[in-house]
């Protein structure tokens, strides 16, 4: 499970308040256990509108449930 905020296209890092961004939570399946942050970020960006950015807020691997 990955929870992230969507940064709209054309919005710079100083142009928004984090609380104003849309937040999403999705399940991603990776071929290798314990993917690195770059792989995770690329997977999230692949589901967004081209030009959008993403801020990863939380990640949980299967088996890490509370």
N, C-alpha and C positions, 0 to 999 in steps of 0.2 A: 504494500500500500504506500502510495506517495501522495502527500498533500502539498499543493503548490499554489502560488499566486500567479495570475497571468498579467504580464506587462504588455499593454497594447502596442501595436506598431507605431513607431515615431515618438514614443514617450521615453525620455531620458531618465537617468537615475535621480535627478533632482526635480523632476516634474510631477511627482505623485507622492501621496501619503500611503504607506503600506496598507493601512486599514481601508482605503478606498478601492483597492484592487479586488477583482473577482477571485475567489478561492475555489479550488477544485480538489477532489480526492478521487484517485483512480487506482486500480490494481494493474500492475505491469508484470509481465512474465519475461524473465531474462534467461538465456540459455546457460549461463554460468552463475553459480551461487555467489553472493557477495559482490555484485558489480561495483565498479568505481564510480565516483560522483560524475565524471565526464560522460560515462555511458548512460547513467540515469538521466542527466540533464538533456542529452541528445534525444533520448526516448520521449521525454516530456515535450520538447520542442517539436518533435515529429508529429504530435497530435494537435498542434496549435496552428492558427492562421499564420502563413508566412510573414516574417517580419516581427512577430510577437516574441516576447521574452518570457522567462519564467524564473521565479524565485522559489527554490525548494524549501519548504517549511518543515517537513517531517517525512521520515522514511521508516517503514517497519518491514522487516523480512518475515516470511512465513516462519512461525515458531517463536517469534518475539512478542506474541500477544501477551498482554498483562494478565 
